[in-house]
Amino acid sequence: MPEIGNNKWIVLTTINEPTEDVKQHNHTDANFRLCEVQKRAAVQQGLVDMDPDVDAIFRLLHANPTRASSEHFNRHAPPIILGQKMYSPWNSQNTLFHRNAFFTMFLPTTVSFRTTDIWRSYFSQKLLHLVDEYVAFYPVNAVQIRNAHNYLKDFEDEQDVYLKSSQILNFLDNWTCDHNSTVNCAIELAEQFGKMEFWSKDDVDLFKEWDLIEFCDKTGFTGYEMS
């Protein structure tokens, strides 16, 4: 468990990380830098006390069937901001989007419910990197009392995440946009996700039907052109 200044910070936050990398992570103190001044993150996910969202494999292996989960995080730990070419899955729960990240809010509809926001998180992070924006994880600011779930059904719905996350990350790490427009890059990336079968052509068409330029104008985002 990584610690910053003896503050318990990252526990269970690796929801749906590539399955083959679970035992190969290098989350040590040497990989963190404590900053006095931090740029505001365009996407901010807060940690959740009691029963945070973790993947079905974790619950099948570690959940206590006789009592509810009762996890607690340090409320005073500093936020963790991910740098360029760094990726972490995050979901749609307890997540804030600054208007500069609104253009990355698309949720695919042709993948399972338990996959859609994880795929969105990777898609979003690549686009945010193109315009020098970031994702951050913040200390606890919510409590979740989770409804009962069928863990085996959740596991079934998460199959793509376990099997394809590494493929997505390798693709994103090597992908470069052929345009200097944020909107065109977003469309190109959506098309590539379709070609790679991370989602289907219906999602590509749906993304294209979303008038991003008009949407960005209405939300005040002006970062269409990239240097």
N, C-alpha and C positions, 0 to 999 in steps of 0.2 A: 504494500500500500504506500504510494508516494505521500510524503509529508512536506509541508512548507512551514518552516518555523514551528515545528511540532504541532501543526494544525492538521488534524485528520481532514482530508479533502476529497480524494478520488476513491470512491467505493461504489461499485456497481454501475459506474457511468459508461462502461464500455459496452453499452447495449448494441448487440448485433455487429460487433467488429468482425473482420474476416475470421472465420472459424479456424483456419489453419495457422493464424497468427496469435491465438490466445496465449500460448506459452512462450511467444517470442518477443513480447513487447519489451521496451527498454524505458519504462516510466520510472526513472531514477531522479534523484535530486539534481543531477548534473544536466538534466534536460529542461530545467525550469530556470527562469530568471525573474527575480522580483523587481518590478519597475515602480518608480515613484509616480511617473506620469504615464497614463495609458490612453490610447486613442479609443473613443467610444466605439464599441462593437456594433455593427449593423444588425446582427442577429444575436440575441441574448437569451440563453436558456438557463433558468434557475433550477437548482437542485430541489428535490422534494423529500420531505421527511415522511416517516412511517412506512409507506409502501410505494417506493419509486418504481418507475417503469423499467423493467429489465426483460431480457429475452426469455423465451420458454425453456431453453436449455438450462439456464441458471435456476429457474424455478423448479424444474424437474429434478435437478441435482441437489438443491439446497433448501428449498422451501419446506417449512415445518407444517405438515398438514393439520396439526392440532392447535395452531395459534396463528394469528395474523402477523404479518411482517411488521417490524418496529425498528426501522433503520433511522439513525439520526446523524446529521452532518454538522460540522462546525459553522455556525452562522457568521463567524468573524473572519473566516478564511478569505484571502484575496481572490478575485476572479481569475480565471485562466483564459487567456486569449490565444487562439491558435494562429500561428504565423502562416506565411505563404507556403504552399505545397504541403500543408499539414491538414489532415482530414480526420474528422470524428463524426460518427453518426449522432444525430439528435432527432427528436420526434416533435410532434405538434403540441405536446402538453407543456404548459408553463413556459412558452417561448414567445418572446417579443421581437417584432420586426420593426426596425427604423424604416422610414419611408424610402431611404436609399436602397433598401433590400426588398421592397414590395414587388419588384419585377421578378423575384426568384420564388414567389410564394406558390407557384403552380404545383398542385398535387395530382399525380397521374391517377387515372381511373381504371386502367386495365390491368393493374396488379392487385394483389390482395390488400385488404385493409391494414394488415400488420406490416406490409412492405412499403406502402405508398409514401409515408413521411420519411422513412429511412432513405429511399431513393431520392426524394426531394432534397434531403439534407446534403447529399453528395453533389447533386446537380447544382444546388444553390451555392455551395462553397466554391466550386470552380468559377462560376460567374462572378461571385464577389471578389475573388482573387484578381480577376481581370480589371476591376475598377478600384483596386487597393482598399477593399473593405474586408472586414473580419468577422469571425464568429467567436463568442466567448461563453464560458460557463460561469455562472454566478452562485454565490452562497444561497443557502436555503431561503426561499420566500413563499413556500406553499407546503401544504400537508395533503396527502392523498390517502383516503380510505377506499381501497380498491374493491370493486365488485368481484364476485366469484367468477373464476375463469376455468375453462377446460384446458389444461396445460398441453395436452396432446393435440387438441384442435389448434391452439396457438402455435405449437411447433410445426404443424402441417402448413399453416398459413405463412410461416416465416421461412419456408424452404429456400426460396430464391435468395433471401438475405444471407443465409448460411453458405450457399453454394456460389453466389455470383458477386459478393461484395469485393473480393480481391480483383476480379475481372474488371469491375467498374473502376476501382481505384487505379489499377494499372493503366486503364484507358485514359482516365482523367489526367494522370500524371504526365502522359505523353501527348495529349491533345493540345493543339494550338488553334486559335481561331484565325480564319482567313480574312476577317473583316476588321474594320476599326470602329464599328458601331456596336454598342452594347446590345441593342435590340437584335441586330442581325446575328451576333454571336450567340445569343440565347436561342434563336430559332435554329441556327446551325447545330448547336449542341443537342437540342430536342430531337432534331432529325437523326443525329448520330446515335442517340439513345434508342431510337426506333430501329436503325440499321443493325445495331448490336443486339437487338431483341431484349433490351432491359425493360422496355415497355413497347406497346404495339403502335401500329400506324394510326390507330384511332386517337391515341394521346398526342401524336405528332400533329395531326389535323386539328385537334382541340387547342393545342398550344398556339398554332398559327392563327386560329380564329380569334384568339385573345389579342385585341389591338393594343400592343404594348406601348407604342408611342403615345397614343391618347391616354392610356392608363397612367403612364409616367408623368405626362403633363398635368393630369388632374391631381396626382399625389405630390407634385413638386420636385420630382427627381429629374435632374437635367444632365446626368452623366452619360449621354448617348455616345459621345466620341471618346475613344481611348487613345492615349499617347503612344 
